[in-house]
């Protein structure tokens, strides 16, 4: 189904990409956007005062799938920050996101892309291109655990939440709010 297709080929391949992947964030990074950002090697953001960072899934009644939860946890500074992010649906500004380990660095808007390119070069332009085997070693065990979790998950059971009345109403409300 859709989630299995998203989980393994997209998230897991992004997480294990042989090249450096930098998330350059200049606005809201919530839910799916947060998950994708956490799959990256490094996250830089602008000091946009309106931008919020967080995981809203619990507030609308949706659990995280295997790769989603594992990848977000991997990117967090510690278990408490992960717990607060996913259990409470905490939304935070860029400073709090940096303090909790979601954002690695804050740069001005005009410097965002240049800094992302600078980081890619810094990571990859080393003798022997050592970044790739280092990243592989660093992430391999988790990627294997995620792949096993995806293969073993009872997807029908995991997706029941999408058909619960209260979840559907919340999702419809969120969708209507976004389209205004």
C-alpha positions in Angstrom: 0.0 0.0 0.0 0.8 3.7 0.1 2.5 3.7 3.4 4.7 0.7 2.7 5.7 2.4 -0.6 6.5 5.6 1.2 8.3 4.0 4.2 10.9 1.8 2.4 11.7 3.3 -1.0 11.4 6.9 -0.1 12.3 7.4 3.6 14.8 4.6 3.9 16.5 5.5 0.7 16.8 9.1 1.7 18.1 8.1 5.1 20.7 5.9 3.5 21.6 8.1 0.5 25.3 7.7 -0.3 25.6 11.5 -0.8 25.3 14.1 1.9 21.7 15.3 2.2 21.2 18.7 3.8 17.8 20.0 4.8 17.5 23.7 4.1 14.5 24.9 6.1 13.0 28.3 5.6 9.4 27.8 6.9 7.2 25.4 8.7 8.7 21.9 9.2 5.8 19.8 10.6 4.7 16.2 10.4 5.8 14.8 7.0 8.2 17.7 6.4 9.7 17.1 9.8 10.2 13.4 9.1 11.9 14.1 5.7 14.1 16.7 7.4 15.1 14.2 10.1 16.2 11.7 7.4 18.8 14.2 6.2 22.4 14.4 7.5 22.2 17.9 8.7 19.5 20.5 9.1 19.9 24.3 8.7 17.1 26.8 9.1 16.5 30.5 8.8 15.4 32.6 11.8 11.9 32.9 10.4 9.8 34.0 13.4 6.6 32.5 12.0 8.1 29.0 11.2 7.1 26.2 13.5 8.8 22.8 13.9 7.1 19.7 15.3 5.1 16.5 15.0 1.3 17.0 15.0 0.4 13.4 14.4 -0.7 12.6 18.0 -3.0 15.6 18.1 -4.9 14.3 15.1 -4.9 10.7 16.1 -2.2 9.2 13.8 0.6 7.0 14.9 4.0 7.1 13.3 4.9 4.2 11.0 8.1 2.2 11.5 10.5 4.3 9.4 8.9 7.6 10.4 9.3 7.0 14.2 12.8 5.5 13.9 14.2 8.2 11.7 12.8 11.0 13.7 14.2 9.4 16.9 17.6 9.0 15.3 17.7 12.7 14.5 16.8 13.9 18.0 19.4 14.9 20.6 18.0 12.6 23.2 15.0 10.4 24.2 13.3 13.1 26.3 13.3 15.5 23.3 11.9 12.7 21.1 9.2 11.9 23.7 8.2 15.5 24.1 8.0 16.0 20.3 5.9 12.9 19.5 3.9 12.4 22.7 2.8 16.0 23.1 2.7 17.1 19.5 4.9 20.0 20.6 5.3 22.9 18.1 8.3 25.1 18.6 10.1 28.0 17.1 13.5 27.7 15.4 15.5 28.4 18.6 13.7 25.7 20.5 14.1 23.4 17.5 17.8 24.0 17.6 17.9 23.4 21.4 16.1 20.1 21.0 18.4 18.9 18.2 15.9 19.2 15.3 17.9 22.0 13.7 21.7 21.9 13.7 22.4 25.4 12.6 20.5 28.7 12.0 21.6 31.0 9.2 20.1 34.1 7.5 17.7 33.5 4.6 20.1 34.9 2.0 22.8 32.4 3.2 20.7 29.3 3.4 21.4 27.6 0.0 25.0 28.7 -0.1 25.5 27.2 3.4 23.8 24.0 2.3 26.1 23.7 -0.7 29.1 24.5 1.5 28.2 21.6 3.9 27.7 19.2 1.1 31.2 20.0 -0.2 32.7 19.8 3.3 31.2 16.4 3.9 32.0 14.8 0.5 35.2 16.5 -0.6 37.6 14.5 1.6 40.3 12.1 0.6 38.8 8.8 -0.5 35.3 10.3 -0.1 35.2 8.9 3.4 31.8 10.4 4.1 29.9 7.6 2.3 31.4 4.6 4.2 31.2 6.6 7.5 27.5 7.4 6.9 26.8 3.8 5.9 28.4 2.5 9.1 26.6 5.1 11.3 23.2 4.4 9.9 23.3 0.7 8.7 22.1 -1.0 11.8 19.1 1.3 12.1 18.3 1.0 8.4 18.3 -2.8 8.8 16.0 -2.7 11.8 13.6 -0.4 9.9 13.5 -2.7 6.9 12.7 -5.6 9.3 10.0 -3.6 11.0 8.4 -2.7 7.7 8.4 -6.3 6.5 6.9 -7.6 9.8 4.3 -4.8 10.3 0.7 -5.7 10.2 -0.2 -2.8 7.9 -4.0 -3.4 8.0 -3.9 -3.1 11.8 -1.5 -0.1 11.7 -3.8 1.8 9.3 -7.1 1.2 11.2 -6.7 4.7 12.8 -7.5 6.3 9.4 -11.0 4.9 9.5 -11.9 5.9 13.0 -14.6 8.6 13.1 -12.8 11.0 15.4 -9.6 10.7 13.4 -11.4 11.2 10.1 -13.2 14.3 11.5 -9.9 15.8 12.7 -8.2 15.1 9.3 -11.2 16.7 7.5 -10.9 19.8 9.8 -7.2 20.1 9.2 -7.6 19.7 5.5 -10.4 22.3 5.4 -8.2 24.7 7.5 -5.3 24.3 5.1 -7.3 25.1 2.1 -8.5 28.4 3.4 
